[in-house]
């Protein structure tokens, strides 16, 4: 009889523990439902905000260059063709950047060290690519990463074409990203700069 009562007591304790665990599980389930509802609400407002801001800028004549939903890996984006580089431009850039190396502004000096004449600042070419990426970002994305490697020299008269190819589309912490491979050429196959950039879409 005592053994039966002991077994019954243990069973009652086990049942009480199961009830406590079930109550905790219900609380956790309720919290999960609240979090899911909040996430869905955030996604709704995020989609509404994206739609609203695109429409806002479109009405004011801004160009929507990229929409994440329309992008695909491997796609080459519309290039940017810069006007031919001029000596006046190099002098202006020297003043703006503080780089007064005569290699960029003085033909006689450039020729004295074996160059055919003045050459463009490498950072000017980087500026061309930076301008291009920011144009691509437009009002729908922001630049989060930008790297560049210098290539062939750029001289007055060279016309630089900036181009980009989508190498990766991915999502991270609820944000949408596009990784781009960048190229700046003064002629087909004559690369003056190359690099990578990442865009985060709103």
C-alpha positions, -999 to +999 in steps of 0.1 A: +000+000+000+028+024+009+045+016-024+013+024-043+009+057-025+046+066-032+041+058-069+009+079-070+027+108-053+055+106-079+030+105-107+013+136-093+046+154-091+054+144-127+020+156-138+025+190-121+059+194-138+044+186-172+017+212-165+044+238-157+063+229-188+031+231-209+023+265-195+059+277-203+055+263-238+023+282-243+040+314-231+069+308-256+044+301-284+026+334-276+059+353-277+068+337-310+034+347-325+040+383-313+075+383-329+062+369-361+034+394-363+059+422-356+082+409-383+053+408-408+043+443-398+079+455-403+080+439-437+047+455-446+059+489-436+092+484-453+076+474-486+052+504-483+081+527-476+101+515-505+071+519-528+064+554-515+099+567-517+103+554-553+071+571-563+081+603-545+113+607-564+098+594-597+073+623-596+101+647-591+119+635-622+145+613-605+156+583-625+151+549-609+182+530-621+180+497-603+152+477-586+164+448-566+135+426-577+145+431-614+182+422-610+199+389-619+234+377-614+256+379-645+237+409-659+258+438-673+245+472-663+242+503-685+277+519-688+287+555-682+308+571-709+328+601-696+339+630-718+375+628-730+400+638-703+415+673-708+446+691-694+423+717-679+405+690-661+438+677-647+448+711-634+414+715-618+416+681-602+451+689-589+436+720-572+407+701-558+427+672-545+458+690-534+480+666-556+502+691-574+527+665-587+539+681-620+536+647-637+499+655-640+501+692-651+535+699-667+542+683-701+579+692-700+584+676-666+565+645-677+586+641-708+618+647-688+611+615-668+603+594-699+565+599-702+549+611-735+532+639-716+511+645-685+489+617-672+457+617-652+457+612-615+448+576-606+423+590-581+405+608-609+398+575-625+386+562-591+363+592-590+348+582-623+340+548-610+326+562-578+304+586-597+291+557-618+283+535-588+265+563-571+245+569-602+235+533-603+225+534-566+202+564-574+174+567-548+168+530-543+202+519-528+233+531-510+269+523-515+283+502-486+316+490-501+339+503-528+374+491-538+395+497-569+428+486-585+447+509-609+455+498-644+469+515-675+477+552-674+451+577-686+461+606-707+444+638-721+422+627-750+413+594-735+376+587-731+369+565-701+339+541-701+327+527-667+308+495-667+295+470-641+284+434-639+263+419-611+282+391-595+261+383-565+226+391-551+220+382-514+201+391-483+216+397-449+198+406-417+167+416-436+186+438-461+190+432-498+225+436-514+240+435-548+277+430-554+292+445-585+323+440-605+335+473-619+357+482-649+370+514-664+384+513-699+399+539-722+395+515-751+383+479-755+407+458-735+426+487-721+416+488-685+426+519-665+408+507-633+388+478-619+372+469-586+342+459-567+313+476-550+283+466-529+249+483-528+223+480-501+188+485-513+162+504-493 
